[in-house]
């Protein structure tokens, strides 16, 4: 038959389980996806001249 675990033993196991759970959560929160290559900083925009109504492609770096 199983015997009852004494109170200090239960508290020690509970504390150890809580510490392991918190450590796992912290590690999981910090283990995000790695950063990829930097995206291109060139933006392609279309500018419409209000006077003529024509559009001309412009490339600018911001």
PyMOL Python script that loads the backbone (N, CA, C, O; Angstrom):
from pymol import cmd

cmd.read_pdbstr("""\
ATOM      1  N   UNK A   1       0.842  -1.171   0.000  1.00  0.00           N
ATOM      2  CA  UNK A   1       0.000   0.000   0.000  1.00  0.00           C
ATOM      3  C   UNK A   1       0.898   1.248   0.000  1.00  0.00           C
ATOM      4  O   UNK A   1       1.998   1.228   0.552  1.00  0.00           O
ATOM      5  N   UNK A   2       0.415   2.331  -0.624  1.00  0.00           N
ATOM      6  CA  UNK A   2       1.172   3.573  -0.664  1.00  0.00           C
ATOM      7  C   UNK A   2       1.039   4.323   0.657  1.00  0.00           C
ATOM      8  O   UNK A   2      -0.027   4.365   1.271  1.00  0.00           O
ATOM      9  N   UNK A   3       2.139   4.903   1.063  1.00  0.00           N
ATOM     10  CA  UNK A   3       2.115   5.691   2.295  1.00  0.00           C
ATOM     11  C   UNK A   3       1.964   7.163   1.948  1.00  0.00           C
ATOM     12  O   UNK A   3       2.336   7.601   0.859  1.00  0.00           O
ATOM     13  N   UNK A   4       1.417   7.914   2.882  1.00  0.00           N
ATOM     14  CA  UNK A   4       1.290   9.358   2.696  1.00  0.00           C
ATOM     15  C   UNK A   4       2.661  10.004   2.747  1.00  0.00           C
ATOM     16  O   UNK A   4       3.507   9.638   3.563  1.00  0.00           O
ATOM     17  N   UNK A   5       2.869  10.978   1.855  1.00  0.00           N
ATOM     18  CA  UNK A   5       4.116  11.728   1.855  1.00  0.00           C
ATOM     19  C   UNK A   5       4.032  12.799   2.931  1.00  0.00           C
ATOM     20  O   UNK A   5       2.991  13.431   3.112  1.00  0.00           O
ATOM     21  N   UNK A   6       5.112  12.992   3.628  1.00  0.00           N
ATOM     22  CA  UNK A   6       5.104  14.002   4.679  1.00  0.00           C
ATOM     23  C   UNK A   6       4.968  15.404   4.086  1.00  0.00           C
ATOM     24  O   UNK A   6       5.265  15.611   2.909  1.00  0.00           O
ATOM     25  N   UNK A   7       4.532  16.342   4.875  1.00  0.00           N
ATOM     26  CA  UNK A   7       4.251  17.703   4.412  1.00  0.00           C
ATOM     27  C   UNK A   7       5.476  18.395   3.815  1.00  0.00           C
ATOM     28  O   UNK A   7       5.356  18.977   2.737  1.00  0.00           O
ATOM     29  N   UNK A   8       6.649  18.363   4.454  1.00  0.00           N
ATOM     30  CA  UNK A   8       7.810  19.027   3.823  1.00  0.00           C
ATOM     31  C   UNK A   8       8.173  18.413   2.471  1.00  0.00           C
ATOM     32  O   UNK A   8       8.617  19.127   1.572  1.00  0.00           O
ATOM     33  N   UNK A   9       7.994  17.131   2.319  1.00  0.00           N
ATOM     34  CA  UNK A   9       8.284  16.492   1.036  1.00  0.00           C
ATOM     35  C   UNK A   9       7.331  16.952  -0.044  1.00  0.00           C
ATOM     36  O   UNK A   9       7.744  17.195  -1.178  1.00  0.00           O
ATOM     37  N   UNK A  10       6.042  17.076   0.302  1.00  0.00           N
ATOM     38  CA  UNK A  10       5.064  17.570  -0.675  1.00  0.00           C
ATOM     39  C   UNK A  10       5.355  19.010  -1.054  1.00  0.00           C
ATOM     40  O   UNK A  10       5.263  19.378  -2.225  1.00  0.00           O
ATOM     41  N   UNK A  11       5.707  19.828  -0.068  1.00  0.00           N
ATOM     42  CA  UNK A  11       6.016  21.229  -0.362  1.00  0.00           C
ATOM     43  C   UNK A  11       7.256  21.348  -1.241  1.00  0.00           C
ATOM     44  O   UNK A  11       7.305  22.190  -2.137  1.00  0.00           O
ATOM     45  N   UNK A  12       8.256  20.509  -0.987  1.00  0.00           N
ATOM     46  CA  UNK A  12       9.472  20.540  -1.798  1.00  0.00           C
ATOM     47  C   UNK A  12       9.182  20.140  -3.234  1.00  0.00           C
ATOM     48  O   UNK A  12       9.656  20.789  -4.167  1.00  0.00           O
ATOM     49  N   UNK A  13       8.411  19.080  -3.421  1.00  0.00           N
ATOM     50  CA  UNK A  13       8.060  18.658  -4.784  1.00  0.00           C
ATOM     51  C   UNK A  13       7.206  19.702  -5.484  1.00  0.00           C
ATOM     52  O   UNK A  13       7.380  19.943  -6.678  1.00  0.00           O
ATOM     53  N   UNK A  14       6.288  20.322  -4.759  1.00  0.00           N
ATOM     54  CA  UNK A  14       5.453  21.363  -5.357  1.00  0.00           C
ATOM     55  C   UNK A  14       6.265  22.575  -5.777  1.00  0.00           C
ATOM     56  O   UNK A  14       6.045  23.143  -6.847  1.00  0.00           O
ATOM     57  N   UNK A  15       7.216  22.970  -4.917  1.00  0.00           N
ATOM     58  CA  UNK A  15       8.071  24.110  -5.227  1.00  0.00           C
ATOM     59  C   UNK A  15       8.954  23.796  -6.443  1.00  0.00           C
ATOM     60  O   UNK A  15       9.140  24.644  -7.315  1.00  0.00           O
ATOM     61  N   UNK A  16       9.491  22.582  -6.494  1.00  0.00           N
ATOM     62  CA  UNK A  16      10.324  22.191  -7.629  1.00  0.00           C
ATOM     63  C   UNK A  16       9.495  22.181  -8.919  1.00  0.00           C
ATOM     64  O   UNK A  16       9.971  22.633  -9.960  1.00  0.00           O
ATOM     65  N   UNK A  17       8.274  21.676  -8.857  1.00  0.00           N
ATOM     66  CA  UNK A  17       7.417  21.651 -10.047  1.00  0.00           C
ATOM     67  C   UNK A  17       7.072  23.067 -10.503  1.00  0.00           C
ATOM     68  O   UNK A  17       7.047  23.342 -11.703  1.00  0.00           O
ATOM     69  N   UNK A  18       6.809  23.964  -9.560  1.00  0.00           N
ATOM     70  CA  UNK A  18       6.496  25.349  -9.912  1.00  0.00           C
ATOM     71  C   UNK A  18       7.700  26.031 -10.542  1.00  0.00           C
ATOM     72  O   UNK A  18       7.555  26.781 -11.507  1.00  0.00           O
ATOM     73  N   UNK A  19       8.883  25.776 -10.006  1.00  0.00           N
ATOM     74  CA  UNK A  19      10.096  26.374 -10.548  1.00  0.00           C
ATOM     75  C   UNK A  19      10.361  25.879 -11.972  1.00  0.00           C
ATOM     76  O   UNK A  19      10.746  26.662 -12.841  1.00  0.00           O
ATOM     77  N   UNK A  20      10.157  24.595 -12.207  1.00  0.00           N
ATOM     78  CA  UNK A  20      10.341  24.047 -13.549  1.00  0.00           C
ATOM     79  C   UNK A  20       9.310  24.632 -14.512  1.00  0.00           C
ATOM     80  O   UNK A  20       9.638  24.927 -15.662  1.00  0.00           O
ATOM     81  N   UNK A  21       8.077  24.802 -14.059  1.00  0.00           N
ATOM     82  CA  UNK A  21       7.032  25.352 -14.930  1.00  0.00           C
ATOM     83  C   UNK A  21       7.337  26.802 -15.306  1.00  0.00           C
ATOM     84  O   UNK A  21       7.184  27.189 -16.464  1.00  0.00           O
ATOM     85  N   UNK A  22       7.765  27.597 -14.335  1.00  0.00           N
ATOM     86  CA  UNK A  22       8.084  29.004 -14.615  1.00  0.00           C
ATOM     87  C   UNK A  22       9.274  29.090 -15.560  1.00  0.00           C
ATOM     88  O   UNK A  22       9.272  29.906 -16.482  1.00  0.00           O
ATOM     89  N   UNK A  23      10.288  28.261 -15.346  1.00  0.00           N
ATOM     90  CA  UNK A  23      11.453  28.258 -16.224  1.00  0.00           C
ATOM     91  C   UNK A  23      11.061  27.890 -17.647  1.00  0.00           C
ATOM     92  O   UNK A  23      11.540  28.501 -18.602  1.00  0.00           O
ATOM     93  N   UNK A  24      10.196  26.898 -17.793  1.00  0.00           N
ATOM     94  CA  UNK A  24       9.748  26.495 -19.124  1.00  0.00           C
ATOM     95  C   UNK A  24       8.974  27.616 -19.812  1.00  0.00           C
ATOM     96  O   UNK A  24       9.135  27.832 -21.013  1.00  0.00           O
ATOM     97  N   UNK A  25       8.142  28.325 -19.065  1.00  0.00           N
ATOM     98  CA  UNK A  25       7.371  29.423 -19.652  1.00  0.00           C
ATOM     99  C   UNK A  25       8.271  30.573 -20.083  1.00  0.00           C
ATOM    100  O   UNK A  25       8.066  31.160 -21.145  1.00  0.00           O
ATOM    101  N   UNK A  26       9.264  30.896 -19.263  1.00  0.00           N
ATOM    102  CA  UNK A  26      10.182  31.990 -19.603  1.00  0.00           C
ATOM    103  C   UNK A  26      10.994  31.624 -20.842  1.00  0.00           C
ATOM    104  O   UNK A  26      11.172  32.449 -21.739  1.00  0.00           O
ATOM    105  N   UNK A  27      11.483  30.394 -20.890  1.00  0.00           N
ATOM    106  CA  UNK A  27      12.255  29.975 -22.062  1.00  0.00           C
ATOM    107  C   UNK A  27      11.382  29.959 -23.318  1.00  0.00           C
ATOM    108  O   UNK A  27      11.846  30.334 -24.395  1.00  0.00           O
ATOM    109  N   UNK A  28      10.147  29.537 -23.195  1.00  0.00           N
ATOM    110  CA  UNK A  28       9.254  29.502 -24.350  1.00  0.00           C
ATOM    111  C   UNK A  28       8.928  30.912 -24.836  1.00  0.00           C
ATOM    112  O   UNK A  28       8.797  31.140 -26.039  1.00  0.00           O
ATOM    113  N   UNK A  29       8.798  31.851 -23.912  1.00  0.00           N
ATOM    114  CA  UNK A  29       8.477  33.225 -24.299  1.00  0.00           C
ATOM    115  C   UNK A  29       9.651  33.883 -25.016  1.00  0.00           C
ATOM    116  O   UNK A  29       9.450  34.714 -25.901  1.00  0.00           O
ATOM    117  N   UNK A  30      10.871  33.516 -24.639  1.00  0.00           N
ATOM    118  CA  UNK A  30      12.051  34.122 -25.254  1.00  0.00           C
ATOM    119  C   UNK A  30      12.473  33.424 -26.532  1.00  0.00           C
ATOM    120  O   UNK A  30      13.313  33.951 -27.262  1.00  0.00           O
ATOM    121  N   UNK A  31      11.929  32.274 -26.825  1.00  0.00           N
ATOM    122  CA  UNK A  31      12.333  31.509 -28.006  1.00  0.00           C
ATOM    123  C   UNK A  31      11.394  31.821 -29.162  1.00  0.00           C
ATOM    124  O   UNK A  31      10.649  30.953 -29.618  1.00  0.00           O
ATOM    125  N   UNK A  32      11.433  33.057 -29.631  1.00  0.00           N
ATOM    126  CA  UNK A  32      10.604  33.452 -30.758  1.00  0.00           C
ATOM    127  C   UNK A  32      11.277  33.088 -32.064  1.00  0.00           C
ATOM    128  O   UNK A  32      12.371  32.525 -32.063  1.00  0.00           O
ATOM    129  N   UNK A  33      10.646  33.397 -33.163  1.00  0.00           N
ATOM    130  CA  UNK A  33      11.256  33.101 -34.457  1.00  0.00           C
ATOM    131  C   UNK A  33      12.509  33.944 -34.664  1.00  0.00           C
ATOM    132  O   UNK A  33      12.601  35.071 -34.178  1.00  0.00           O
ATOM    133  N   UNK A  34      13.466  33.387 -35.387  1.00  0.00           N
ATOM    134  CA  UNK A  34      14.690  34.132 -35.644  1.00  0.00           C
ATOM    135  C   UNK A  34      14.414  35.206 -36.680  1.00  0.00           C
ATOM    136  O   UNK A  34      13.467  35.113 -37.460  1.00  0.00           O
ATOM    137  N   UNK A  35      15.241  36.206 -36.673  1.00  0.00           N
ATOM    138  CA  UNK A  35      15.074  37.296 -37.634  1.00  0.00           C
ATOM    139  C   UNK A  35      15.616  36.880 -38.985  1.00  0.00           C
ATOM    140  O   UNK A  35      16.673  36.258 -39.085  1.00  0.00           O
ATOM    141  N   UNK A  36      14.885  37.228 -40.007  1.00  0.00           N
ATOM    142  CA  UNK A  36      15.330  36.937 -41.364  1.00  0.00           C
ATOM    143  C   UNK A  36      16.210  38.062 -41.874  1.00  0.00           C
ATOM    144  O   UNK A  36      16.624  38.942 -41.119  1.00  0.00           O
ATOM    145  N   UNK A  37      16.481  38.018 -43.134  1.00  0.00           N
ATOM    146  CA  UNK A  37      17.267  39.085 -43.746  1.00  0.00           C
ATOM    147  C   UNK A  37      16.464  40.377 -43.715  1.00  0.00           C
ATOM    148  O   UNK A  37      15.233  40.360 -43.731  1.00  0.00           O
ATOM    149  N   UNK A  38      17.168  41.480 -43.670  1.00  0.00           N
ATOM    150  CA  UNK A  38      16.500  42.780 -43.653  1.00  0.00           C
ATOM    151  C   UNK A  38      15.732  42.977 -44.959  1.00  0.00           C
ATOM    152  O   UNK A  38      16.255  42.689 -46.035  1.00  0.00           O
ATOM    153  N   UNK A  39      14.512  43.460 -44.868  1.00  0.00           N
ATOM    154  CA  UNK A  39      13.764  43.711 -46.103  1.00  0.00           C
ATOM    155  C   UNK A  39      14.386  44.869 -46.885  1.00  0.00           C
ATOM    156  O   UNK A  39      15.088  45.717 -46.334  1.00  0.00           O
ATOM    157  N   UNK A  40      14.111  44.871 -48.145  1.00  0.00           N
ATOM    158  CA  UNK A  40      14.627  45.936 -48.998  1.00  0.00           C
ATOM    159  C   UNK A  40      14.042  47.269 -48.541  1.00  0.00           C
ATOM    160  O   UNK A  40      12.857  47.356 -48.218  1.00  0.00           O
ATOM    161  N   UNK A  41      14.865  48.288 -48.516  1.00  0.00           N
ATOM    162  CA  UNK A  41      14.397  49.593 -48.058  1.00  0.00           C
ATOM    163  C   UNK A  41      13.865  50.430 -49.209  1.00  0.00           C
ATOM    164  O   UNK A  41      13.479  51.580 -48.994  1.00  0.00           O
ATOM    165  N   UNK A  42      13.830  49.900 -50.411  1.00  0.00           N
ATOM    166  CA  UNK A  42      13.325  50.634 -51.573  1.00  0.00           C
ATOM    167  C   UNK A  42      11.815  50.484 -51.648  1.00  0.00           C
ATOM    168  O   UNK A  42      11.283  49.376 -51.578  1.00  0.00           O
ATOM    169  N   UNK A  43      11.143  51.596 -51.789  1.00  0.00           N
ATOM    170  CA  UNK A  43       9.692  51.576 -51.917  1.00  0.00           C
ATOM    171  C   UNK A  43       9.320  52.034 -53.324  1.00  0.00           C
ATOM    172  O   UNK A  43       9.855  53.021 -53.830  1.00  0.00           O
ATOM    173  N   UNK A  44       8.418  51.321 -53.931  1.00  0.00           N
ATOM    174  CA  UNK A  44       7.941  51.704 -55.254  1.00  0.00           C
ATOM    175  C   UNK A  44       6.588  52.393 -55.079  1.00  0.00           C
ATOM    176  O   UNK A  44       5.645  51.808 -54.546  1.00  0.00           O
ATOM    177  N   UNK A  45       6.509  53.605 -55.522  1.00  0.00           N
ATOM    178  CA  UNK A  45       5.264  54.361 -55.410  1.00  0.00           C
ATOM    179  C   UNK A  45       4.890  54.916 -56.776  1.00  0.00           C
ATOM    180  O   UNK A  45       5.727  55.065 -57.666  1.00  0.00           O
ATOM    181  N   UNK A  46       3.646  55.207 -56.906  1.00  0.00           N
ATOM    182  CA  UNK A  46       3.167  55.834 -58.143  1.00  0.00           C
ATOM    183  C   UNK A  46       2.694  57.237 -57.793  1.00  0.00           C
ATOM    184  O   UNK A  46       1.879  57.429 -56.891  1.00  0.00           O
ATOM    185  N   UNK A  47       3.211  58.190 -58.508  1.00  0.00           N
ATOM    186  CA  UNK A  47       2.860  59.583 -58.266  1.00  0.00           C
ATOM    187  C   UNK A  47       1.948  60.068 -59.390  1.00  0.00           C
ATOM    188  O   UNK A  47       2.262  59.924 -60.571  1.00  0.00           O
ATOM    189  N   UNK A  48       0.825  60.638 -59.002  1.00  0.00           N
ATOM    190  CA  UNK A  48      -0.092  61.198 -59.998  1.00  0.00           C
ATOM    191  C   UNK A  48       0.043  62.710 -59.941  1.00  0.00           C
ATOM    192  O   UNK A  48      -0.140  63.332 -58.894  1.00  0.00           O
ATOM    193  N   UNK A  49       0.366  63.283 -61.087  1.00  0.00           N
ATOM    194  CA  UNK A  49       0.496  64.737 -61.176  1.00  0.00           C
ATOM    195  C   UNK A  49      -0.898  65.347 -61.253  1.00  0.00           C
ATOM    196  O   UNK A  49      -1.621  65.093 -62.215  1.00  0.00           O
ATOM    197  N   UNK A  50      -1.296  66.152 -60.252  1.00  0.00           N
ATOM    198  CA  UNK A  50      -2.656  66.699 -60.252  1.00  0.00           C
ATOM    199  C   UNK A  50      -2.935  67.610 -61.448  1.00  0.00           C
ATOM    200  O   UNK A  50      -4.086  67.746 -61.864  1.00  0.00           O
ATOM    201  N   UNK A  51      -1.902  68.228 -61.999  1.00  0.00           N
ATOM    202  CA  UNK A  51      -2.122  69.133 -63.123  1.00  0.00           C
ATOM    203  C   UNK A  51      -2.464  68.399 -64.409  1.00  0.00           C
ATOM    204  O   UNK A  51      -3.357  68.826 -65.140  1.00  0.00           O
ATOM    205  N   UNK A  52      -1.778  67.310 -64.700  1.00  0.00           N
ATOM    206  CA  UNK A  52      -1.980  66.601 -65.961  1.00  0.00           C
ATOM    207  C   UNK A  52      -2.797  65.331 -65.780  1.00  0.00           C
ATOM    208  O   UNK A  52      -3.401  64.842 -66.735  1.00  0.00           O
ATOM    209  N   UNK A  53      -2.822  64.795 -64.576  1.00  0.00           N
ATOM    210  CA  UNK A  53      -3.558  63.567 -64.336  1.00  0.00           C
ATOM    211  C   UNK A  53      -2.790  62.328 -64.759  1.00  0.00           C
ATOM    212  O   UNK A  53      -3.290  61.210 -64.632  1.00  0.00           O
ATOM    213  N   UNK A  54      -1.569  62.522 -65.265  1.00  0.00           N
ATOM    214  CA  UNK A  54      -0.781  61.354 -65.682  1.00  0.00           C
ATOM    215  C   UNK A  54      -0.013  60.810 -64.479  1.00  0.00           C
ATOM    216  O   UNK A  54       0.269  61.521 -63.515  1.00  0.00           O
ATOM    217  N   UNK A  55       0.304  59.556 -64.575  1.00  0.00           N
ATOM    218  CA  UNK A  55       1.052  58.942 -63.481  1.00  0.00           C
ATOM    219  C   UNK A  55       2.460  58.598 -63.964  1.00  0.00           C
ATOM    220  O   UNK A  55       2.671  58.245 -65.124  1.00  0.00           O
ATOM    221  N   UNK A  56       3.389  58.707 -63.066  1.00  0.00           N
ATOM    222  CA  UNK A  56       4.776  58.358 -63.367  1.00  0.00           C
ATOM    223  C   UNK A  56       5.309  57.562 -62.178  1.00  0.00           C
ATOM    224  O   UNK A  56       5.141  57.961 -61.025  1.00  0.00           O
ATOM    225  N   UNK A  57       5.949  56.441 -62.471  1.00  0.00           N
ATOM    226  CA  UNK A  57       6.493  55.594 -61.401  1.00  0.00           C
ATOM    227  C   UNK A  57       7.700  56.289 -60.782  1.00  0.00           C
ATOM    228  O   UNK A  57       8.575  56.785 -61.492  1.00  0.00           O
ATOM    229  N   UNK A  58       7.738  56.318 -59.484  1.00  0.00           N
ATOM    230  CA  UNK A  58       8.865  56.918 -58.785  1.00  0.00           C
ATOM    231  C   UNK A  58       9.414  55.895 -57.800  1.00  0.00           C
ATOM    232  O   UNK A  58       8.650  55.148 -57.189  1.00  0.00           O
ATOM    233  N   UNK A  59      10.698  55.859 -57.647  1.00  0.00           N
ATOM    234  CA  UNK A  59      11.331  54.991 -56.671  1.00  0.00           C
ATOM    235  C   UNK A  59      12.072  55.883 -55.691  1.00  0.00           C
ATOM    236  O   UNK A  59      12.880  56.725 -56.083  1.00  0.00           O
ATOM    237  N   UNK A  60      11.789  55.686 -54.426  1.00  0.00           N
ATOM    238  CA  UNK A  60      12.436  56.519 -53.422  1.00  0.00           C
ATOM    239  C   UNK A  60      12.897  55.666 -52.254  1.00  0.00           C
ATOM    240  O   UNK A  60      12.314  54.619 -51.972  1.00  0.00           O
ATOM    241  N   UNK A  61      13.919  56.104 -51.592  1.00  0.00           N
ATOM    242  CA  UNK A  61      14.418  55.417 -50.405  1.00  0.00           C
ATOM    243  C   UNK A  61      14.065  56.275 -49.203  1.00  0.00           C
ATOM    244  O   UNK A  61      14.372  57.466 -49.156  1.00  0.00           O
ATOM    245  N   UNK A  62      13.412  55.645 -48.229  1.00  0.00           N
ATOM    246  CA  UNK A  62      13.022  56.402 -47.039  1.00  0.00           C
ATOM    247  C   UNK A  62      13.790  55.942 -45.862  1.00  0.00           C
ATOM    248  O   UNK A  62      13.603  56.460 -44.761  1.00  0.00           O
TER     249      UNK A  62
END
""", "prot")
cmd.dss("prot")
cmd.show_as("cartoon", "prot")
cmd.util.cbc("prot")
cmd.orient("prot")
